[in-house]
Amino acid sequence: MHLPHITPQRLPSVLRRMPKAELHIHIEGSLEPELIFKLAERNGVKLPYESVDALRAAYAFTDLQSFLDIYYAGASVLLKEEDFFDMAWAYLQKAAADHVVHTEIFFDPQTHTARGVPMGTVIQGLHHACQRAHQEFGISAQLILCFLRHLSEEDAFATLEAALPYRHHVIGVGLDSSELGHPPEKFARVFARCRELGLHVVAHAGEEGPPAYIWSALDVLKVERIDHGVQSIQDSALMQRLAQQRLPLTVCPLSNIKLCVFPTLAQHNLKQLLDAGLCVTVNSDDPAYFGGYLNDNFVQLFEALGLGPREAYQLAFNSFEASFADAVTKRAWEHQLKTFFEGLREHD
């Protein structure tokens, strides 16, 4: 479609208001320090930080592992169904304000079941928040259960088994946590079982890990989406395959900077991936820890890379294309996006 001329001054407003989907959000990573302290007080949990400010000051990560250490400490306050509801509800309110019309939310049950929290407590709390967001905001929100890759495949199988009674609340499975040293093929059998069950499958690959991890995720786990995938640029054959097959990448710009995957946003390779024809999407990953929700990622990325309305439209379109919604729903969102941009032209 022909896109209107939008001045650089006006572009941030367009980015904030355009309809979009978020496909890479860890709900535990949306837990803001204020809510961590509120839940800690409610549940009688003693935190190793004296204040909200002290906790936020600790968010100086040098790599993925240094982030994960503090991420798991924050999750320790989540004990009851209402805690999981409150966490997801806080994120979904922000998503609605960011004009997110659809979100596919990652959650890490092993982080909670290892502490004695029942699987049902986790899933039902999150599900009820998704239901309320649909009723109040019209947001479509789905859950994707992630296996922690630093744990064993046996543990992943046990987690899957525990989740089966709540299968109707979960649309797929993913693979997250410490990437280096834990290649996708470690989870080949459990992913095969998930595919048999009719679950969608995705995996983190090529964030800190090499392109070989992306190949394994595609060929061994047979994933439908790659989470992160920014290291694919090192492998031209992989880039060609991702482009030809429109295999989506859920890229998280501010996360990549916070975890030192790229030195600055101006050096991020998202534009190169997009120009190569890949189905790239923009996402927030762990927004409470990485300095921004979805619109923050869009606005800061566009300013750093000098992107314009063409890329805005394409990235929002890609987010719908890459989602696990049915074809009719996707067409409706794409029409909504097109109408939004056509409406901008009338005001030029």
C-alpha positions as CSV (number, residue, x, y, z in Angstrom):
1,M,0.0,0.0,0.0
2,H,1.0,3.6,-0.5
3,L,2.1,5.1,2.8
4,P,1.6,8.7,3.8
5,H,4.5,11.1,4.4
6,I,5.0,11.3,8.2
7,T,7.4,13.8,9.7
8,P,10.1,12.5,12.1
9,Q,8.3,14.6,14.8
10,R,5.0,12.8,14.2
11,L,6.4,9.3,13.9
12,P,6.6,8.4,17.6
13,S,2.9,9.1,17.9
14,V,2.1,6.9,15.0
15,L,4.3,4.1,16.4
16,R,2.5,4.3,19.8
17,R,-1.0,4.4,18.3
18,M,-0.8,1.8,15.5
19,P,-2.3,-1.7,16.2
20,K,0.3,-4.4,16.8
21,A,0.9,-7.8,18.4
22,E,3.5,-8.7,21.0
23,L,4.9,-12.3,20.6
24,H,7.9,-12.3,23.0
25,I,7.0,-11.2,26.5
26,H,8.1,-13.1,29.6
27,I,5.3,-12.4,32.1
28,E,7.7,-12.8,35.1
29,G,9.9,-10.2,33.4
30,S,7.1,-7.7,33.5
31,L,7.2,-7.8,37.3
32,E,8.0,-4.2,38.3
33,P,9.9,-3.5,41.6
34,E,6.9,-1.8,43.1
35,L,4.7,-4.9,42.6
36,I,7.6,-7.2,43.8
37,F,7.7,-5.3,47.1
38,K,3.9,-5.3,47.3
39,L,3.6,-9.0,46.8
40,A,6.6,-9.7,49.1
41,E,4.7,-7.8,51.9
42,R,1.4,-9.6,51.2
43,N,3.1,-13.0,51.3
44,G,5.7,-12.4,54.0
45,V,8.6,-12.9,51.7
46,K,12.0,-11.3,52.8
47,L,13.8,-9.8,49.8
48,P,17.6,-9.3,49.6
49,Y,17.0,-5.6,48.7
50,E,16.0,-2.8,51.2
51,S,13.9,-0.8,48.8
52,V,12.3,-0.4,45.4
53,D,15.2,1.9,44.4
54,A,17.8,-0.6,45.7
55,L,16.3,-3.3,43.6
56,R,16.1,-1.2,40.5
57,A,19.7,-0.1,41.0
58,A,20.7,-3.8,40.8
59,Y,19.4,-3.9,37.2
60,A,22.9,-3.4,35.7
61,F,23.4,-6.6,33.7
62,T,26.5,-7.7,31.9
63,D,25.0,-10.8,30.2
64,L,22.1,-13.1,30.2
65,Q,23.1,-15.0,33.3
66,S,23.5,-11.9,35.5
67,F,20.0,-10.9,34.5
68,L,18.6,-14.4,35.2
69,D,20.0,-14.4,38.7
70,I,18.0,-11.3,39.7
71,Y,15.0,-12.4,37.6
72,Y,14.6,-15.6,39.6
73,A,14.9,-13.7,42.9
74,G,12.1,-11.4,41.8
75,A,9.9,-14.4,41.0
76,S,10.2,-15.7,44.6
77,V,7.3,-13.4,45.7
78,L,4.8,-15.2,43.4
79,L,3.0,-17.8,45.6
80,K,-0.8,-17.6,45.1
81,E,-3.2,-17.5,42.2
82,E,-3.9,-13.8,42.8
83,D,-0.2,-13.0,42.6
84,F,0.0,-14.4,39.1
85,F,-3.3,-12.6,38.2
86,D,-1.9,-9.3,39.5
87,M,1.3,-9.6,37.6
88,A,-0.4,-10.5,34.3
89,W,-3.1,-7.9,34.8
90,A,-0.5,-5.1,35.3
91,Y,1.2,-6.1,32.0
92,L,-2.1,-6.4,30.1
93,Q,-3.1,-2.9,31.2
94,K,0.2,-1.5,29.8
95,A,-0.3,-3.6,26.6
96,A,-3.7,-2.1,26.1
97,A,-2.3,1.4,26.5
98,D,0.3,0.6,23.9
99,H,-2.4,-0.4,21.4
100,V,-1.4,-4.1,21.5
101,V,-4.4,-6.0,20.1
102,H,-2.9,-9.5,20.6
103,T,-0.2,-10.9,22.8
104,E,1.3,-14.3,23.2
105,I,2.7,-14.5,26.8
106,F,5.6,-16.7,27.9
107,F,5.5,-18.1,31.4
108,D,8.1,-20.2,33.3
109,P,6.3,-22.8,35.4
110,Q,9.5,-24.5,36.6
111,T,10.5,-21.3,38.3
112,H,7.4,-21.6,40.5
113,T,6.8,-25.4,40.8
114,A,10.4,-25.8,42.1
115,R,9.3,-23.5,45.0
116,G,6.2,-25.7,45.7
117,V,3.7,-23.5,43.8
118,P,1.2,-25.8,42.1
119,M,1.0,-25.7,38.3
120,G,-2.8,-24.9,38.4
121,T,-2.1,-21.8,40.6
122,V,0.3,-20.4,38.0
123,I,-1.8,-21.1,34.9
124,Q,-5.2,-20.2,36.3
125,G,-4.0,-16.9,37.7
126,L,-2.5,-16.0,34.4
127,H,-5.5,-17.2,32.4
128,H,-8.0,-15.2,34.5
129,A,-6.0,-12.0,33.8
130,C,-6.1,-12.9,30.0
131,Q,-9.9,-13.4,30.2
132,R,-10.4,-10.0,32.0
133,A,-8.2,-8.2,29.5
134,H,-10.3,-9.6,26.7
135,Q,-13.6,-8.5,28.4
136,E,-12.4,-5.0,29.4
137,F,-10.0,-4.1,26.6
138,G,-10.8,-6.4,23.7
139,I,-7.2,-7.7,23.8
140,S,-6.6,-11.3,22.6
141,A,-4.1,-12.8,25.1
142,Q,-2.8,-16.4,24.9
143,L,-0.3,-18.4,27.0
144,I,2.9,-20.2,25.9
145,L,4.6,-22.5,28.5
146,C,8.4,-22.2,28.4
147,F,10.8,-25.0,29.5
148,L,13.9,-23.8,31.3
149,R,16.8,-25.0,29.2
150,H,19.4,-25.1,32.0
151,L,17.3,-27.9,33.6
152,S,17.0,-31.4,32.2
153,E,14.7,-32.7,29.5
154,E,13.2,-35.1,32.2
155,D,12.2,-32.1,34.2
156,A,10.6,-30.6,31.1
157,F,8.6,-33.8,30.5
158,A,7.4,-33.7,34.2
159,T,6.4,-30.0,33.7
160,L,4.5,-30.9,30.5
161,E,2.7,-33.7,32.3
162,A,1.7,-31.4,35.2
163,A,0.4,-28.8,32.7
164,L,-1.8,-31.2,30.7
165,P,-4.9,-30.8,32.9
166,Y,-4.8,-27.1,31.8
167,R,-4.0,-27.8,28.2
168,H,-7.0,-25.7,27.0
169,H,-5.4,-22.6,28.5
170,V,-2.1,-23.0,26.7
171,I,-1.5,-22.6,23.0
172,G,2.1,-23.7,22.8
173,V,5.5,-24.3,24.3
174,G,8.8,-22.5,24.2
175,L,12.4,-22.8,25.4
176,D,14.2,-20.1,27.4
177,S,16.7,-19.3,30.1
178,S,20.5,-19.8,29.8
179,E,21.2,-20.3,26.1
180,L,25.0,-21.0,25.9
181,G,25.8,-24.7,26.6
182,H,22.2,-25.7,26.3
183,P,21.5,-26.4,22.5
184,P,18.0,-27.0,21.3
185,E,18.6,-30.6,20.6
186,K,18.8,-31.3,24.3
187,F,15.0,-31.0,24.2
188,A,14.2,-33.0,21.0
189,R,12.0,-35.6,22.6
190,V,9.8,-33.3,24.7
191,F,9.3,-31.0,21.7
192,A,8.3,-34.0,19.6
193,R,5.7,-34.9,22.2
194,C,4.4,-31.3,22.3
195,R,3.9,-31.3,18.5
196,E,2.0,-34.6,18.8
197,L,-0.3,-32.9,21.3
198,G,-1.0,-30.2,18.8
199,L,0.8,-27.5,20.6
200,H,2.6,-24.7,18.8
201,V,6.4,-24.8,19.3
202,V,8.9,-21.9,19.5
203,A,12.4,-21.6,21.0
204,H,14.9,-18.9,22.0
205,A,17.9,-19.3,19.7
206,G,20.6,-17.1,18.4
207,E,20.5,-14.4,21.1
208,E,23.9,-15.2,22.6
209,G,24.2,-18.6,21.0
210,P,25.5,-19.3,17.5
211,P,23.6,-19.7,14.2
212,A,24.0,-23.5,14.7
213,Y,21.4,-23.2,17.5
214,I,18.9,-21.6,15.1
215,W,19.4,-24.5,12.6
216,S,18.8,-27.0,15.5
217,A,15.7,-25.2,16.6
218,L,14.3,-25.4,13.1
219,D,15.5,-28.9,12.1
220,V,15.4,-30.8,15.4
221,L,12.7,-29.1,17.4
222,K,10.8,-28.1,14.2
223,V,9.8,-24.7,15.7
224,E,7.4,-22.3,13.9
225,R,9.1,-19.2,15.3
226,I,12.6,-18.2,16.5
227,D,12.7,-16.0,19.6
228,H,15.6,-13.5,19.2
229,G,17.5,-15.0,16.2
230,V,19.7,-11.9,15.7
231,Q,22.8,-14.0,15.3
232,S,21.4,-15.5,12.0
233,I,23.1,-12.6,10.2
234,Q,26.4,-14.5,10.5
235,D,25.1,-17.3,8.2
236,S,24.0,-16.3,4.7
237,A,22.4,-19.8,4.0
238,L,20.3,-19.4,7.2
239,M,19.3,-15.9,6.3
240,Q,18.1,-17.1,2.9
241,R,16.1,-19.9,4.5
242,L,14.5,-17.7,7.1
243,A,13.5,-15.2,4.3
244,Q,12.2,-17.8,1.8
245,Q,10.1,-19.7,4.4
246,R,9.0,-16.5,6.2
247,L,10.1,-18.0,9.5
248,P,9.4,-15.3,12.1
249,L,12.0,-13.8,14.4
250,T,10.7,-12.2,17.6
251,V,13.4,-9.5,18.1
252,C,13.8,-7.6,21.4
253,P,15.8,-4.4,20.8
254,L,16.1,-2.9,24.3
255,S,16.8,-6.4,25.8
256,N,19.6,-6.9,23.3
257,I,21.2,-3.6,24.4
258,K,20.7,-4.3,28.2
259,L,22.3,-7.7,27.9
260,C,25.2,-6.5,25.7
261,V,24.2,-8.4,22.5
262,F,24.8,-5.1,20.7
263,P,26.8,-2.1,22.2
264,T,24.1,0.5,21.2
265,L,20.7,0.6,19.5
266,A,22.3,2.4,16.5
267,Q,24.3,-0.8,16.0
268,H,21.3,-3.2,16.1
269,N,20.9,-5.3,13.0
270,L,17.1,-5.3,12.8
271,K,17.1,-3.1,9.7
272,Q,19.5,-5.5,8.0
273,L,17.2,-8.4,8.9
274,L,14.2,-6.6,7.6
275,D,15.8,-5.4,4.4
276,A,16.9,-9.1,3.7
277,G,13.2,-10.0,3.7
278,L,12.9,-11.7,7.0
279,C,9.6,-11.7,9.0
280,V,11.0,-9.7,11.9
281,T,8.9,-8.5,14.8
282,V,9.6,-6.0,17.6
283,N,8.9,-7.1,21.2
284,S,9.8,-6.2,24.8
285,D,11.1,-9.5,26.3
286,D,11.4,-8.6,30.0
287,P,10.2,-5.0,30.1
288,A,10.5,-4.3,33.8
289,Y,14.1,-5.2,33.7
290,F,15.2,-4.0,30.3
291,G,13.8,-0.4,30.4
292,G,10.7,-0.4,28.2
293,Y,7.5,-2.0,27.1
294,L,6.5,-2.5,23.5
295,N,6.1,1.2,22.5
296,D,9.3,2.1,24.2
297,N,11.1,-0.5,22.0
298,F,9.5,0.9,18.8
299,V,10.1,4.6,19.5
300,Q,13.7,4.2,20.7
301,L,14.6,1.7,17.9
302,F,13.2,3.9,15.2
303,E,15.0,7.0,16.4
304,A,18.3,5.1,16.7
305,L,18.1,3.5,13.2
306,G,16.3,6.3,11.4
307,L,13.4,4.0,10.4
308,G,10.2,5.4,8.9
309,P,6.5,4.7,8.2
310,R,7.3,1.9,5.7
311,E,9.2,-0.1,8.4
312,A,6.5,0.7,11.0
313,Y,3.8,-0.7,8.8
314,Q,5.9,-3.8,7.9
315,L,6.8,-4.6,11.5
316,A,3.2,-4.3,12.7
317,F,2.0,-6.4,9.8
318,N,4.7,-9.0,10.5
319,S,3.6,-9.2,14.1
320,F,0.1,-10.3,13.0
321,E,1.5,-12.7,10.3
322,A,3.8,-14.3,12.9
323,S,1.1,-14.8,15.5
324,F,-0.7,-18.1,16.1
325,A,-4.1,-16.6,15.5
326,D,-6.4,-18.1,12.8
327,A,-6.3,-16.7,9.2
328,V,-9.6,-14.9,9.5
329,T,-8.5,-13.1,12.7
330,K,-5.1,-12.2,11.2
331,R,-6.9,-10.6,8.1
332,A,-9.1,-8.5,10.5
333,W,-6.0,-7.2,12.3
334,E,-4.2,-6.5,9.0
335,H,-7.3,-4.6,7.8
336,Q,-7.3,-2.6,11.0
337,L,-3.7,-1.7,10.5
338,K,-4.2,-0.7,6.9
339,T,-7.2,1.5,7.9
340,F,-5.1,3.1,10.6
341,F,-2.4,4.1,8.1
342,E,-5.0,5.2,5.5
343,G,-6.6,7.4,8.2
344,L,-3.2,9.1,8.7
345,R,-3.1,10.2,5.1
346,E,-6.4,12.2,5.5
347,H,-4.8,14.3,8.2
348,D,-1.6,15.2,6.1
